[in-house]
Amino acid sequence: MYEEVKTLPDLAQIDIRSCLNKTRSIAEKIVYLILEKKGIKLNEKKFISAISALQNNKILSSKSIGYLHTIRIIGNLASHPTNETLSDTDVRVVSYALSCVTEELINKKLL
């Protein structure tokens, strides 16, 4: 996933919506990877269900669960037709959220 993450700064300069969508996609892949590593199966492969599984199994802190929801919601705004204006600030918020989640996963030796 490093190659995908590496492209985000350039993508943010070109297309904010694509950058936010890609960040959401990366976060979703990470979450599925962690669930697979923990042997947790999902009834439906949806990001919101995956986040709930992390929460219900107490794999991540409440703060990281909140960060994942932030990534999911803003990523959804970027992915679907909407009148919402998305900006560099949104990219910074989502990037920070992903970095905080990643830090916790590394500290817990899940990544």
Secondary structure in CASP SS format (residue, H / E / C, confidence):
PFRMAT SS
TARGET T0000
AUTHOR 0000-0000-0000
METHOD secondary structure of the structure
MODEL  1
M C 1.00
Y H 1.00
E H 1.00
E H 1.00
V H 1.00
K H 1.00
T C 1.00
L H 1.00
P H 1.00
D H 1.00
L H 1.00
A H 1.00
Q H 1.00
I H 1.00
D C 1.00
I H 1.00
R H 1.00
S H 1.00
C H 1.00
L H 1.00
N H 1.00
K H 1.00
T H 1.00
R H 1.00
S H 1.00
I H 1.00
A H 1.00
E H 1.00
K H 1.00
I H 1.00
V H 1.00
Y H 1.00
L H 1.00
I H 1.00
L H 1.00
E H 1.00
K H 1.00
K C 1.00
G C 1.00
I C 1.00
K C 1.00
L C 1.00
N C 1.00
E C 1.00
K C 1.00
K C 1.00
F H 1.00
I H 1.00
S H 1.00
A H 1.00
I H 1.00
S H 1.00
A H 1.00
L H 1.00
Q H 1.00
N H 1.00
N C 1.00
K C 1.00
I C 1.00
L C 1.00
S C 1.00
S H 1.00
K H 1.00
S H 1.00
I H 1.00
G H 1.00
Y H 1.00
L H 1.00
H H 1.00
T H 1.00
I H 1.00
R H 1.00
I H 1.00
I H 1.00
G H 1.00
N H 1.00
L H 1.00
A H 1.00
S H 1.00
H C 1.00
P C 1.00
T C 1.00
N C 1.00
E C 1.00
T C 1.00
L C 1.00
S C 1.00
D H 1.00
T H 1.00
D H 1.00
V H 1.00
R H 1.00
V H 1.00
V H 1.00
S H 1.00
Y H 1.00
A H 1.00
L H 1.00
S H 1.00
C H 1.00
V H 1.00
T H 1.00
E H 1.00
E H 1.00
L H 1.00
I H 1.00
N H 1.00
K C 1.00
K C 1.00
L C 1.00
L C 1.00
END
